[in-house]
């Protein structure tokens, strides 16, 4: 642990200084050969927020440094005293990154800040703020190029919105204010005055589709006051306009060459109907500004502080206390030099550095009965018309229907190598008006890509998926449901209406990994009927045509928890301990809460033949993943408790009420063990699907070191298990190697998740075979 062995860090830093020449060469390759003197000259010529407080002529010993900071942040570049100074790159653990110029620990000068969502800002910084001229590109494709003041658009700038609209003009405090032109995607436009982000003052609006024009005064985005409405034939209406009709009056002036009444019957209120649909796009909201990011600089305390013992909840789960380890972090914002102690919950990794179990004040007799979790609402938000991803859902359904329904020869299970070629993909264009091969549709123009279609069609055949049922689940009249929050990887998840399939958006790197391992993946499913790996049914991409050219890649996979049984507990298990616990208290855990390794307080006893088959299959699946260089996968496990009392208590096996007196004595309202025997025909059970098991409760005993697996206490429950191996598309790439390098310095290398595939496979299997055992 780094708190106890601060000498390790000092030795490591000394080693980094010895590689000065190599690091300098690397820094020059990243940032270019810009001298620090040039940076200092620019600083003297620029106005800053605190130039009066800082002596820019102060001499510093500047050298190239590469640091992995105690909280996991990473910095490489020029360094002076105890902060970045000059040209450098800083990577935060949440994925944010800044590359550019620094002055005394603050971003100042030219640089580039990127968010984990894919959004970027490239331009000028002052005192940590986006300030000066710069370009922001949002994750949804919108851009702003212009002037900034303290993270806000302020001055002249041009903004292009994701929906095709654009604005060119003056800004004030992040809103359109002053003179400007806003053009909608149909080329209708407003030119005039703005206030607080709305059309306000004198301006003109031109309709591109019919040539009509309104010139006059506006208030809060609508015409109000004197104005003139003109038709393309030269006739016009001049008068006073008001949305509510008050003080509305005016005169119609026909065109000299026109015959008949023309537009004499025109009602001024029709002007507001003409403006329906022409609202100003709200734009993307940035949640974390560069000025909000703090630099974590190491500061070792000489006085030892012993962290208080962590307490254990009544069901054996580990809970997190308030104390921090003895070595603190100095949170550097460039202007303060005193150390700040992180608040509770700000760094879960540090919590685990001092993790202990309780000191013996709790006995087994004090354990409270287990309770079934509270009922949860159906997962996800239905994607209906008006939802931001409604068009994407329509595109997806159109593409799936086209792919599955496309005529194809009956494929043999022995596929040719060419079927697995990553270049084996089919592009289809879907214009709104339809084409020879595609139907007309109400969505936007897009292209649809099928990756290795023959392989996935054969996989669906292996999985015994009926094409009609498959299309009905995904492409039927019922809409998909979007889960409320994206996963840790940033991917979004969608569920079909019948919960049978889950659709996950993918990064390009994940697509490459899947295509690379697809031959081995296919052969594994062809040869191993009971494999526990995630079932993939199709790999696709939607590319939106137009100026944005946005690509969305996604995979369709089976939903493990689509079952006739309610899942009372869900666990994501890796076999590592660092950060592997839920931050939810017991009272807030629902049926859909995903718990982790340190939350697990059970072991599972399987009948002998099932346990032997389980062990064989876990070995085979892990060997495949190890050979393909995959790590960071999990065993997703669901538990259904068969015996639950009316008040929600899970009843142990020895606590069953005798038959005959059960009517008035709180009989479990689920089916009994005897009545379920016929349901579990050994020949009909599929490994990992609704498997009966004896679930034994465990507890992490007092006075011991942290236990990944608790000790069994002889309290058994009648359960049904569903499990499978998920997240199998993470290879041991450079980011995982870097994560392993700096976390190994701070923590026990066996406790972290990011390890090489061989070590990961060995540790994963050791853990799984400790929580699953034969029922003797």
C-alpha positions in Angstrom: 0.0 0.0 0.0 1.4 3.4 -0.9 0.6 4.9 2.5 2.8 2.4 4.3 5.5 2.3 1.6 6.0 5.9 0.6 9.6 4.9 -0.3 8.2 3.0 -3.2 6.8 6.2 -4.7 10.0 8.1 -4.1 12.1 5.4 -5.8 9.6 5.3 -8.6 9.8 9.1 -9.1 13.6 8.9 -9.0 13.6 6.3 -11.8 11.3 8.6 -13.8 13.8 11.5 -13.5 16.6 9.2 -14.8 14.6 8.7 -18.0 14.6 12.5 -18.5 16.0 12.4 -22.0 13.5 9.7 -23.2 10.6 11.5 -21.6 11.6 14.8 -23.2 11.8 13.2 -26.6 8.3 11.7 -26.0 6.9 15.1 -24.9 8.3 16.8 -27.9 6.6 14.2 -30.1 3.3 14.9 -28.4 3.4 18.7 -28.0 5.8 19.9 -30.6 9.1 21.8 -30.1 7.8 24.9 -28.4 10.2 26.6 -25.9 9.1 27.6 -22.4 10.5 31.1 -23.1 8.0 31.5 -25.8 5.2 30.5 -23.4 6.4 33.0 -20.9 6.4 35.8 -23.5 2.8 35.0 -24.4 1.8 35.0 -20.7 3.3 38.5 -20.4 1.3 39.8 -23.3 -2.0 38.3 -22.2 -4.4 39.6 -19.6 -5.2 37.1 -16.9 -7.6 37.1 -14.0 -4.9 37.0 -11.4 -1.8 38.5 -13.2 -1.5 41.0 -10.4 -1.3 38.3 -7.8 1.3 36.1 -9.6 4.8 37.1 -10.5 5.2 35.8 -14.0 8.9 36.6 -14.0 9.6 34.2 -11.1 12.3 31.8 -12.0 11.4 28.0 -12.0 13.5 25.0 -12.5 11.5 23.3 -15.3 12.0 19.7 -16.2 10.2 16.9 -18.0 8.1 14.8 -15.7 5.8 11.8 -16.0 3.6 11.2 -12.9 1.0 8.8 -11.9 -0.8 10.6 -9.1 -2.1 8.8 -6.0 -5.8 9.2 -6.9 -5.1 7.6 -10.4 -4.7 10.8 -12.4 -1.8 10.9 -14.9 0.5 13.7 -16.1 3.3 14.0 -18.5 5.1 17.1 -19.7 7.0 20.1 -18.2 6.9 20.4 -14.4 8.1 23.0 -12.0 8.1 22.8 -8.2 4.9 20.8 -7.4 2.7 21.6 -10.4 2.5 21.5 -14.2 4.2 24.5 -15.8 4.8 24.8 -19.5 3.5 22.2 -22.0 1.9 19.1 -20.6 -0.8 16.5 -20.8 -3.1 15.7 -17.8 -5.5 12.7 -17.8 -8.2 12.5 -15.1 -9.5 9.2 -13.9 -13.0 10.1 -15.2 -11.7 10.3 -18.7 -11.3 14.0 -19.1 -8.0 15.1 -20.6 -6.2 18.4 -21.2 -3.2 18.8 -23.6 -1.6 22.2 -23.9 0.0 25.1 -22.0 0.1 25.4 -18.2 1.1 28.2 -15.8 1.7 27.4 -12.1 -0.8 24.5 -12.2 -3.4 26.3 -14.2 -4.4 25.8 -17.8 -3.4 29.1 -19.4 -2.6 29.7 -23.1 -3.5 27.4 -26.0 -4.7 23.9 -25.3 -7.2 21.2 -26.0 -9.7 19.8 -23.4 -11.6 16.6 -24.2 -14.5 15.0 -22.3 -15.1 11.2 -22.1 -18.3 11.7 -24.0 -16.2 12.7 -27.1 -16.8 16.4 -26.8 -13.8 18.7 -27.2 -12.7 22.3 -26.8 -9.7 23.6 -28.6 -8.5 27.2 -28.1 -7.4 29.6 -25.5 -7.5 29.2 -21.7 -7.0 31.6 -18.8 -6.7 30.6 -15.2 -8.4 27.2 -15.9 -11.3 28.7 -17.8 -12.1 28.5 -21.5 -11.4 32.1 -22.3 -10.5 33.8 -25.6 -11.0 32.3 -29.0 -11.8 28.7 -29.2 -13.9 25.9 -30.8 -16.2 23.6 -28.9 -17.4 20.4 -30.6 -20.2 18.5 -28.8 -20.7 14.8 -28.6 -23.9 15.2 -30.6 -22.1 16.9 -33.5 -22.9 20.6 -32.7 -20.0 23.1 -32.9 -19.3 26.6 -31.7 -16.4 28.7 -33.0 -15.9 32.1 -31.5 -15.1 34.1 -28.4 -15.4 32.8 -24.8 -15.2 34.4 -21.3 -14.9 32.2 -18.2 -16.4 29.1 -19.9 -19.3 31.1 -21.4 -19.8 32.1 -25.1 -19.4 35.8 -25.0 -18.7 38.0 -28.0 -19.0 37.1 -31.6 -19.4 33.4 -32.5 -20.8 30.9 -35.0 -22.7 27.9 -33.7 -23.9 24.9 -35.8 -26.6 22.8 -34.1 -27.0 19.0 -34.2 -30.4 19.4 -35.9 -29.0 21.4 -38.8 -29.8 24.9 -37.6 -27.0 27.6 -37.2 -26.5 31.0 -35.6 -23.9 33.6 -36.5 -23.8 36.7 -34.3 -23.3 38.2 -30.9 -23.4 36.2 -27.6 -23.6 37.3 -24.0 -23.2 34.9 -21.0 -23.7 31.8 -23.2 -26.9 33.1 -24.8 -27.6 34.9 -28.1 -27.6 38.6 -27.3 -27.2 41.5 -29.7 -27.2 41.4 -33.5 -27.3 37.9 -35.1 -28.7 35.6 -37.8 -30.4 32.3 -37.1 -31.1 29.9 -39.9 -33.2 26.8 -39.6 -32.4 23.6 -41.6 -35.1 24.4 -44.1 -33.2 27.7 -44.8 -35.8 30.0 -43.2 -34.0 32.6 -41.2 -34.2 35.5 -38.8 -31.9 38.5 -38.9 -32.0 41.1 -36.2 -31.7 41.7 -32.5 -31.6 39.1 -29.7 -31.9 39.2 -25.9 -31.2 36.4 -23.5 -31.3 33.7 -26.2 -34.6 34.8 -27.9 -35.5 37.1 -30.8 -36.2 40.4 -29.1 -36.0 43.9 -30.7 -36.1 44.8 -34.3 -35.7 42.0 -36.9 -36.9 40.3 -40.0 -38.0 36.7 -40.6 -38.0 35.1 -44.0 -39.8 31.8 -44.9 -37.7 30.0 -47.5 -40.5 27.8 -48.8 -43.0 30.5 -49.8 -41.0 33.8 -49.8 -43.1 35.5 -47.1 -41.3 38.1 -44.9 -42.1 39.7 -41.6 -40.2 42.9 -40.6 -40.9 44.5 -37.3 -40.5 44.3 -33.6 -40.2 41.1 -31.5 -40.5 40.2 -27.9 -39.6 36.9 -26.2 -39.4 35.1 -29.6 -42.6 36.4 -31.1 -43.7 39.5 -33.1 -45.0 42.3 -30.9 -45.6 45.9 -31.8 -45.3 47.6 -35.2 -44.5 45.4 -38.1 -45.1 44.5 -41.8 -46.0 41.1 -43.2 -45.2 40.8 -46.9 -46.2 38.2 -49.6 -44.1 37.2 -52.5 -46.5 39.0 -54.9 -45.6 42.4 -53.4 -48.8 42.9 -51.3 -48.3 43.5 -47.6 -50.1 44.0 -44.3 -48.8 46.8 -42.0 -49.9 47.4 -38.5 -49.6 46.4 -34.8 -49.1 42.7 -33.9 -49.9 40.9 -30.7 -50.1 37.2 -29.8 -53.1 37.8 -27.5 -54.9 40.0 -30.0 -54.8 43.1 -27.7 -54.1 46.4 -29.5 -54.0 44.6 -32.8 -54.8 46.7 -35.8 -53.5 47.3 -39.3 -54.1 47.8 -43.0 -53.8 45.5 -45.9 -52.0 47.0 -49.1 -52.6 44.9 -52.2 -50.1 44.7 -55.0 -50.7 47.3 -57.8 -50.7 44.6 -60.5 -52.9 42.1 -58.6 -56.5 41.4 -59.4 -59.3 40.5 -57.0 -59.2 40.6 -53.2 -55.8 39.0 -52.9 -55.0 38.6 -49.2 -57.5 41.1 -47.8 -59.2 38.5 -45.6 -55.9 37.6 -44.0 -56.0 37.4 -40.2 -52.8 38.7 -38.4 -53.1 35.8 -36.0 -52.1 33.5 -38.8 -48.6 35.0 -38.5 -48.1 33.1 -35.3 -49.3 29.9 -36.9 -46.7 30.4 -39.7 -44.0 30.6 -37.0 -45.0 27.3 -35.3 -42.0 24.9 -35.5 -39.4 27.6 -35.7 -38.0 27.5 -32.2 -34.4 28.1 -31.3 -32.5 24.8 -30.6 -31.5 24.6 -26.9 -28.1 23.1 -27.6 -26.0 20.7 -25.6 -25.4 21.2 -21.9 -21.9 20.8 -20.6 -22.0 19.2 -17.1 -18.3 19.5 -16.2 -16.3 22.6 -17.1 -12.4 22.6 -17.4 -12.3 25.0 -14.5 -14.1 22.5 -12.3 -11.3 19.9 -12.7 -8.8 19.8 -9.9 -5.2 18.6 -10.0 -4.3 15.9 -7.4 -0.7 16.5 -6.2 0.9 14.0 -3.8 1.6 15.1 -0.3 2.8 12.5 2.3 2.0 13.1 6.0 4.6 12.3 8.6 2.2 11.6 11.4 0.6 8.2 11.2 -3.2 8.1 11.1 -4.8 4.8 11.5 -8.1 4.4 9.6 -11.0 3.3 11.6 -12.3 -0.2 11.1 -15.0 -0.6 8.5 -18.3 -1.9 9.7 -20.2 -4.8 8.4 -23.9 -4.8 7.7 -26.3 -7.2 9.3 -26.4 -9.4 6.2 -22.6 -9.7 5.9 -22.0 -7.0 3.3 -19.1 -4.7 3.8 -20.0 -1.0 4.4 -17.7 2.0 3.9 -16.7 4.3 6.8 -15.6 7.9 6.9 -11.9 7.7 7.6 -9.2 8.1 4.9 -5.7 6.5 4.7 -2.8 8.3 6.3 -1.3 9.6 3.1 -3.5 12.5 1.9 -4.0 14.1 -1.5 -3.5 17.8 -2.0 -6.2 19.0 -4.2 -4.5 21.7 -6.4 -6.5 24.4 -8.1 -3.5 26.6 -8.8 -4.3 29.3 -6.2 -4.5 27.4 -2.9 -1.7 25.5 -1.2 -3.4 24.0 1.8 -4.4 20.3 1.8 -8.1 19.5 1.7 -9.4 16.2 3.0 -11.7 14.5 0.5 -15.3 14.3 1.5 -17.2 11.0 2.0 -17.7 9.2 -1.2 -15.3 11.2 -3.3 -12.8 8.4 -3.7 -14.0 4.9 -3.3 -10.6 3.5 -4.1 -9.1 5.2 -1.1 -11.9 3.8 1.0 -10.9 0.4 0.1 -7.2 1.0 0.9 -8.2 1.1 4.6 -11.0 -1.5 4.4 -11.3 -3.7 7.4 -14.0 -5.8 9.0 -15.6 -5.1 12.3 -13.7 -5.6 15.6 -15.7 -8.4 17.1 -18.8 -6.6 18.4 -21.2 -8.5 16.3 -22.1 -12.2 16.7 -23.8 -14.6 14.5 -26.9 -14.6 16.7 -27.4 -10.9 15.9 -27.8 -11.5 12.2 -31.2 -10.3 11.0 -33.4 -12.4 8.7 -32.9 -11.9 5.0 -35.7 -10.0 3.3 -36.7 -10.0 -0.3 -35.8 -6.7 -2.1 -38.5 -4.1 -2.7 -40.4 -4.4 -5.9 -39.1 -2.3 -8.8 -40.9 -0.7 -11.7 -40.4 -2.1 -15.1 -36.9 -1.1 -16.3 -36.5 1.6 -18.9 -38.2 4.5 -20.5 -40.4 3.7 -23.5 -39.1 5.4 -26.6 -42.1 7.1 -28.1 -42.5 10.0 -30.6 -40.7 13.0 -29.3 -38.0 11.0 -27.6 -34.4 12.1 -28.6 -33.7 8.6 -29.9 -37.0 7.9 -31.5 -35.6 8.2 -35.1 -32.6 6.0 -34.1 -35.1 3.3 -32.9 -37.0 3.5 -36.2 -33.8 3.2 -38.2 -32.8 0.2 -36.1 -36.1 -1.6 -36.5 -36.1 -0.9 -40.3 -32.6 -2.3 -40.6 -33.3 -5.4 -38.6 -36.4 -6.2 -40.5 -34.5 -5.8 -43.8 -31.6 -7.9 -42.6 -33.6 -10.8 -41.2 -36.2 -10.9 -44.0 -33.5 -10.7 -46.8 -33.6 -14.0 -48.8 -30.5 -16.1 -48.2 -29.4 -19.7 -49.0 -29.4 -22.2 -46.2 -26.0 -21.9 -44.6 -24.1 -24.9 -43.4 -22.7 -24.9 -39.9 -19.2 -25.2 -41.4 -18.7 -21.7 -42.6 -16.0 -20.6 -45.0 -13.2 -18.3 -43.7 -14.4 -15.6 -46.0 -17.6 -15.3 -43.9 -15.5 -14.1 -41.0 -13.6 -11.4 -42.9 -14.1 -8.0 -41.2 -14.6 -6.6 -44.7 -17.6 -8.9 -45.1 -20.3 -6.3 -44.6 -23.4 -5.1 -46.4 -24.4 -1.4 -46.8 -28.0 -0.5 -47.6 -29.3 3.0 -48.0 -32.8 3.8 -46.6 -34.1 7.0 -48.2 -37.4 8.3 -46.7 -39.2 7.9 -50.0 -38.2 4.2 -50.3 -36.2 2.4 -52.9 -36.2 -0.8 -54.9 -35.1 -2.7 -51.8 -36.3 -0.6 -48.9 -39.8 0.6 -48.0 -40.8 4.3 -47.5 -40.5 5.4 -43.9 -41.1 8.5 -41.7 -37.5 8.7 -40.4 -34.5 10.5 -41.8 -32.2 9.3 -44.6 -29.7 6.8 -43.3 -27.4 3.9 -44.2 -27.5 0.5 -42.6 -24.6 -1.8 -42.3 -24.6 -5.6 -41.5 -21.3 -7.0 -40.2 -20.6 -10.6 -41.2 -24.3 -11.3 -41.9 -23.8 -15.0 -42.7 -22.1 -15.7 -39.4 -24.8 -14.1 -37.3 -27.6 -15.6 -39.3 -26.0 -19.0 -38.6 -25.5 -18.2 -34.9 -29.2 -17.4 -34.6 -29.9 -20.8 -36.2 -27.6 -22.4 -33.5 -29.5 -20.5 -30.8 -32.8 -21.9 -32.2 -34.2 -18.4 -32.8 -37.2 -18.2 -35.1 -36.7 -15.3 -37.6 -40.4 -14.2 -37.3 -40.3 -14.2 -33.5 -36.9 -12.3 -33.6 -38.4 -9.6 -35.8 -41.6 -9.4 -33.8 -39.6 -8.9 -30.6 -37.4 -6.1 -32.0 -39.5 -4.6 -34.8 -43.0 -5.2 -33.7 -45.5 -2.4 -32.9 -44.3 -2.1 -29.3 -41.4 0.3 -28.8 -38.0 -0.4 -27.3 -37.2 0.8 -23.8 -34.1 2.8 -23.0 -32.5 2.1 -19.6 -32.3 5.2 -17.4 -28.5 5.5 -17.3 -25.6 4.3 -19.4 -23.2 1.7 -18.3 -19.8 2.5 -16.9 -18.3 2.1 -20.4 -20.5 4.9 -21.7 -22.7 2.6 -23.8 -26.5 2.9 -23.8 -28.8 -0.1 -23.4 -32.2 -0.8 -24.8 -34.6 -3.6 -24.0 -37.3 -5.1 -26.3 -40.9 -5.0 -25.1 -40.8 -8.7 -24.1 -37.4 -8.4 -22.4 -36.0 -11.2 -24.5 -33.3 -9.1 -26.2 -31.0 -6.3 -25.1 -29.4 -3.8 -27.6 -26.1 -2.1 -26.6 -24.4 0.7 -28.4 -20.7 -0.1 -29.0 -17.4 1.7 -29.4 -15.4 1.1 -32.6 -12.7 -0.7 -30.5 -15.2 -3.2 -29.2 -16.5 -3.9 -32.7 -12.9 -4.6 -33.8 -12.4 -7.0 -30.8 -15.6 -8.9 -31.6 -14.7 -9.2 -35.3 -11.2 -10.4 -34.4 -12.5 -13.2 -32.1 -15.6 -14.0 -34.1 -14.2 -17.3 -35.6 -13.3 -18.6 -32.1 -16.6 -17.4 -30.7 -18.6 -19.1 -33.4 -16.7 -22.4 -33.0 -17.2 -22.3 -29.3 -21.0 -22.1 -29.6 -21.0 -24.7 -32.4 -19.0 -27.2 -30.3 -20.1 -26.3 -26.7 -23.9 -26.6 -26.2 -23.6 -25.4 -22.6 -21.3 -22.4 -23.0 -21.9 -19.6 -20.6 -20.7 -16.8 -22.9 -23.1 -14.0 -23.9 -25.1 -14.8 -26.9 -24.8 -12.3 -29.7 -27.5 -12.2 -32.4 -26.3 -9.4 -34.7 -23.8 -6.7 -35.2 -25.0 -3.6 -37.0 -24.3 0.1 -37.7 -26.6 3.1 -38.5 -25.0 6.0 -40.4 -27.1 9.1 -40.6 -26.7 10.9 -43.9 -26.4 14.7 -44.1 -23.9 17.1 -42.6 -23.5 15.2 -39.3 -22.6 11.8 -40.7 -23.0 10.3 -37.2 -22.4 6.5 -36.8 -24.0 4.4 -34.1 -22.8 0.8 -33.8 -24.7 -1.7 -31.7 -24.9 -5.3 -30.8 -28.0 -7.4 -30.1 -27.7 -9.9 -27.3 -29.8 -12.1 -25.1 -31.2 -10.8 -21.9 -30.0 -13.2 -19.2 -32.8 -12.3 -16.8 -35.7 -12.9 -19.2 -37.2 -15.7 -17.1 -40.4 -16.9 -15.6 -38.8 -16.3 -12.2 -38.4 -13.0 -10.3 -34.7 -12.2 -9.7 -34.4 -11.3 -6.0 -30.6 -10.7 -6.1 -28.4 -9.7 -9.0 -24.6 -9.8 -8.8 -21.8 -8.8 -11.2 -18.8 -10.9 -10.1 -15.1 -10.5 -11.2 -13.1 -12.0 -8.4 -11.4 -8.7 -7.5 -11.9 -6.6 -4.4 -10.9 -3.0 -5.2 -14.0 -0.9 -5.5 -16.1 -4.0 -5.8 -19.1 -3.1 -3.6 -22.4 -1.3 -4.0 -22.8 2.1 -2.4 -26.5 1.5 -1.8 -27.8 0.7 1.7 -29.7 -2.5 2.2 -33.1 -0.6 2.4 -32.6 0.8 -1.1 -31.7 -2.4 -2.9 -34.4 -3.4 -5.4 -34.8 -6.4 -7.7 -32.9 -4.6 -10.4 -29.9 -3.4 -8.3 -26.6 -4.8 -9.5 -24.5 -5.9 -6.5 -20.8 -6.8 -6.6 -18.2 -9.1 -5.1 -18.0 -7.6 -1.6 -21.8 -7.6 -1.4 -22.0 -11.3 -1.9 -23.0 -13.2 1.2 -23.8 -16.6 -0.2 -22.2 -19.7 -1.6 -24.1 -22.0 -4.0 -24.3 -25.8 -3.7 -25.1 -27.7 -6.9 -26.0 -31.3 -7.4 -22.8 -33.4 -8.3 -23.4 -33.9 -12.0 -24.4 -30.2 -12.5 -21.4 -29.0 -10.5 -19.0 -31.1 -12.6 -20.5 -29.8 -15.8 -20.4 -26.3 -14.5 -16.7 -26.5 -13.7 -15.8 -28.0 -17.1 -17.7 -25.3 -18.9 -16.2 -22.4 -16.9 -12.7 -23.8 -17.6 -13.4 -24.0 -21.4 -14.9 -20.6 -21.6 -12.1 -18.9 -19.6 -9.5 -20.7 -21.7 -11.1 -19.3 -24.9 -11.2 -15.7 -23.5 -7.6 -16.1 -22.3 -6.4 -17.2 -25.7 -8.2 -14.2 -27.3 -6.5 -11.8 -24.9 -9.8 -10.8 -23.2 -10.1 -9.6 -19.6 -12.4 -7.6 -17.3 -15.3 -10.0 -17.9 -17.9 -10.9 -15.2 -20.2 -13.6 -14.1 -23.7 -12.1 -14.0 -25.7 -14.0 -11.5 -29.3 -13.9 -10.5 -30.9 -15.6 -7.5 -34.6 -16.4 -7.1 -35.6 -17.5 -3.5 -38.5 -20.0 -3.7 -39.7 -19.6 -0.1 -40.7 -16.1 1.0 -43.2 -15.3 3.8 -46.1 -12.8 3.3 -44.1 -10.1 5.1 -41.2 -10.5 2.7 -38.8 -12.6 4.8 -36.7 -15.2 3.0 -37.4 -18.5 4.8 -34.4 -20.9 5.4 -35.0 -24.6 4.6 -35.1 -25.7 8.3 -37.7 -23.1 9.1 -40.5 -24.6 6.9 -43.9 -24.7 8.6 -45.2 -28.3 8.9 -47.9 -29.2 6.5 -51.4 -28.9 7.8 -50.8 -25.9 10.1 -49.5 -23.7 7.4 -52.7 -21.9 6.6 -52.6 -19.7 9.6 -48.9 -19.8 10.4 -47.4 -17.7 7.6 -46.8 -20.3 4.9 -44.4 -19.2 2.1 -46.4 -17.9 -0.7 -44.2 -19.5 -3.3 -44.2 -23.1 -4.4 -42.7 -25.6 -1.9 -39.7 -27.8 -2.5 -41.9 -30.9 -3.0 -44.1 -29.4 -5.7 -41.1 -28.2 -7.7 -39.4 -31.6 -8.0 -41.4 -32.5 -11.2 -40.5 -29.1 -12.7 -36.7 -29.9 -12.5 -36.3 -32.8 -14.8 -32.5 -33.2 -14.9 -32.5 -33.9 -18.6 -34.4 -30.6 -19.3 -32.1 -28.3 -17.3 -29.7 -26.0 -19.4 -26.5 -24.9 -17.6 -27.0 -21.4 -16.3 -30.7 -21.2 -16.9 -33.1 -21.6 -14.0 -30.8 -24.1 -12.2 -32.0 -25.3 -8.8 -29.4 -24.8 -6.0 -29.0 -24.9 -2.3 -28.0 -21.3 -1.3 -26.0 -21.1 1.9 -25.6 -17.9 3.8 -22.1 -16.6 4.6 -20.6 -13.9 6.9 -17.3 -12.2 6.8 -16.1 -12.9 10.4 -14.9 -10.2 12.8 -11.2 -9.7 13.6 -10.0 -11.1 10.2 -8.4 -9.5 7.2 -10.8 -8.5 4.4 -12.5 -11.6 3.1 -13.6 -11.8 -0.5 -15.6 -14.9 0.3 -17.3 -15.1 3.7 -17.5 -18.2 5.9 -20.7 -20.4 5.6 -22.9 -20.5 8.7 -25.1 -23.5 7.9 -28.2 -21.5 7.0 -29.6 -22.8 3.7 -32.2 -21.4 1.3 -34.0 -23.0 -1.6 -33.0 -21.1 -4.7 -33.0 -21.0 -8.5 -29.9 -19.6 -10.3 -29.5 -17.9 -13.6 -25.9 -16.9 -14.7 -23.7 -16.2 -17.6 -20.3 -14.6 -18.5 -20.7 -11.1 -19.9 -18.6 -8.1 -21.0 -16.3 -10.3 -23.1 -15.1 -7.6 -25.5 -12.4 -5.9 -23.4 -8.9 -6.8 -24.5 -5.7 -5.9 -22.6 -4.9 -2.7 -24.5 -2.7 0.2 -23.6 -5.2 1.9 -21.4 -5.7 -1.3 -19.3 -1.9 -1.8 -19.1 -1.5 1.8 -17.8 -4.3 1.3 -15.3 -2.6 -1.8 -14.0 0.8 0.0 -13.8 -0.3 2.8 -11.6 -2.8 0.9 -9.5 -0.3 -1.8 -8.7 1.9 0.9 -7.1 -0.9 2.0 -4.8 -2.8 -1.2 -4.1 -2.3 -4.9 -3.8 -2.0 -6.1 -7.4 -4.3 -9.1 -6.7 -7.1 -6.8 -5.7 -7.4 -4.7 -8.8 -9.5 -5.6 -11.8 -7.1 -4.6 -14.6 -4.6 -7.5 -14.9 -3.3 -9.4 -17.9 -5.7 -12.1 -19.4 -3.8 -15.1 -18.0 -3.8 -13.8 -14.4 -7.4 -12.6 -14.8 -8.6 -16.0 -16.0 -6.8 -17.8 -13.1 -8.2 -15.4 -10.5 -11.7 -15.4 -11.9 -11.9 -19.2 -11.9 -10.4 -19.5 -8.4 -13.1 -17.1 -7.1 -16.0 -18.8 -9.0 -15.0 -22.2 -7.7 -14.9 -20.9 -4.2 -18.5 -19.6 -4.3 -19.9 -22.6 -6.2 -19.4 -26.0 -4.6 -20.8 -29.5 -4.8 -23.8 -30.3 -2.6 -22.7 -33.3 -0.5 
